[in-house]
Amino acid sequence: MGRWEVLFETQDGSEWRDHISRLRASDTQIDWSAVRVDTFCGRTVQPTTFRLSLFVPN
């Protein structure tokens, strides 16, 4: 049991790539096996959204 906590969200593809690169290069301890990456594909009405979430157990 637990929940997904959003760590980062953007609609800018280059900002998304930069953020992920910085996380991988940093000393921040992230359990990548508990991370979820969502890409909500936009259409003409809404832009594509990128979201990074971490599973947090209760």
Buried (B, 14 or more C-beta within 10 A) or exposed (E): EEEBEEBBBBEEEEEBEEBBEEBEEEEEEEEEEEBEEEEEEEEEEEEBBBBBBBEEEE
